[in-house]
């Protein structure tokens, strides 16, 4: 049956597999942002929490876009399981240090998808993934900007934390 299904898609098994991995990564990113937003809410950073709730929704949209692309191309999209997600953070700043690390990991994974597409001459999927390349430039820039704000505004003082909460919500 698997061979019969494979004749109904232009996706190679390798490209389909790496797309499913990327979809899972995007889904996991959504869950991580959701946990970060909840932590921020619990700790009084309502504005920044709203920003990360939006980020969580955006990552879910990224997941769904890949998931739907796989099915549109006749492939088999795998619904990812939901892993445990970090719920507690040492500090306001740590949330954004982790966010930047996650965005860099997503960028690296997207680069691997592009490399796989090129290796298998899958130009349609490469073209589809180029949207993610541009999107990741923006995502990394925004995560770096949040960390820059910690350096510009004294985030260890009460007034600094208040200003950070206001300013981070304005990013992107």
C-alpha positions in Angstrom: 0.0 0.0 0.0 2.9 2.4 0.8 4.3 2.0 -2.7 0.8 2.8 -4.2 0.5 5.9 -2.1 4.0 7.0 -3.1 3.0 7.0 -6.8 0.3 9.6 -5.9 2.7 12.2 -4.6 5.6 14.1 -6.0 7.2 14.3 -2.5 10.0 11.8 -2.0 9.9 9.8 1.2 12.9 11.8 2.4 11.3 15.2 1.8 8.1 14.1 3.3 9.8 12.8 6.4 11.8 16.0 6.9 8.7 18.1 6.3 6.9 16.1 9.0 9.8 16.7 11.4 9.6 20.5 10.6 5.9 20.5 11.2 6.5 18.9 14.6 9.2 21.5 15.4 6.7 24.3 14.6 4.0 22.6 16.7 6.5 22.3 19.6 7.5 25.9 19.2 3.8 26.9 19.6 3.5 24.9 22.8 6.8 26.4 24.2 5.5 30.0 23.5 2.2 29.1 25.1 4.0 28.0 28.3 6.2 31.1 28.3 3.1 33.3 27.9 1.4 31.5 30.8 4.5 32.0 33.0 4.6 35.7 32.1 0.9 36.1 32.9 1.4 34.4 36.3 4.3 36.7 37.0 2.6 40.0 36.1 3.9 40.7 32.7 0.5 40.9 30.9 1.7 42.9 27.9 4.6 40.5 27.1 2.3 37.5 27.8 -0.1 38.9 25.1 2.9 39.1 22.7 3.9 35.5 23.3 0.3 34.3 23.0 0.3 35.8 19.6 3.7 34.1 18.9 2.2 30.8 19.9 -0.7 31.2 17.5 1.7 32.2 14.7 3.8 29.1 15.3 0.6 27.0 15.1 -0.2 28.6 11.8 3.3 27.7 10.6 2.7 24.1 11.6 -0.6 23.9 9.9 0.8 25.5 6.7 3.4 22.7 6.4 0.9 20.0 7.5 -1.6 21.1 4.8 1.2 21.4 2.2 2.1 17.7 2.8 -1.5 16.6 2.3 -2.0 18.9 -0.7 1.0 17.3 -2.3 -0.5 13.8 -1.8 1.8 13.0 1.1 1.0 11.7 4.6 1.1 14.4 7.2 1.8 13.0 10.7 0.0 14.7 13.6 2.7 15.3 16.1 2.5 14.2 19.7 2.6 16.9 22.4 5.8 16.6 24.5 6.4 18.0 28.0 7.1 21.7 27.8 9.1 23.8 30.3 6.6 25.6 32.5 8.9 27.5 34.9 11.6 30.0 34.1 14.3 31.5 36.3 13.7 35.0 35.1 11.9 37.3 32.7 15.1 37.5 30.6 15.5 33.7 30.5 12.2 33.4 28.6 13.7 35.4 25.8 17.1 33.7 25.9 15.2 30.4 25.4 13.0 31.9 22.7 16.0 33.1 20.7 17.7 29.6 21.1 14.4 28.0 19.8 14.2 30.4 16.8 17.8 29.7 15.9 17.1 25.9 16.1 14.0 26.4 13.8 16.1 28.3 11.3 18.7 25.5 11.3 16.0 22.9 10.7 14.5 24.9 7.8 18.0 25.1 6.3 18.1 21.3 6.5 14.7 21.0 4.7 16.0 23.3 1.9 19.2 21.3 1.6 17.1 18.0 1.4 14.9 19.6 -1.3 17.9 20.6 -3.3 19.5 17.2 -2.9 16.3 15.6 -4.3 15.6 18.2 -6.9 12.3 19.1 -5.3 11.9 22.6 -6.5 8.2 23.0 -5.6 8.9 22.2 -1.9 12.0 24.4 -1.9 9.8 27.2 -3.3 7.2 26.6 -0.6 9.9 26.6 2.2 11.4 29.9 1.0 8.5 31.7 2.8 9.8 30.1 6.0 13.4 31.4 5.3 12.1 35.0 5.2 9.9 34.4 8.2 12.7 33.1 10.3 14.8 36.2 9.6 12.1 38.2 11.1 11.5 35.8 14.1 15.2 35.8 15.0 15.4 39.6 14.7 12.5 40.0 17.0 13.9 37.6 19.6 17.2 39.4 19.5 15.5 42.7 19.8 13.7 41.6 23.0 17.1 40.6 24.5 18.6 44.0 23.4 15.8 45.7 25.3 17.0 43.9 28.5 20.4 45.4 27.9 19.1 48.9 27.2 16.5 49.0 30.0 17.7 47.9 33.4 15.6 44.8 33.6 16.6 44.0 37.1 14.9 46.9 38.7 11.1 47.2 39.2 10.8 50.2 36.8 13.0 48.4 34.2 10.7 45.3 34.3 7.7 47.5 33.9 9.3 49.3 30.9 10.4 45.9 29.4 6.8 44.6 29.6 5.6 47.6 27.7 8.3 47.7 25.1 8.5 43.9 24.3 4.8 43.9 23.5 5.5 46.4 20.7 8.0 44.2 18.8 7.1 43.0 15.4 
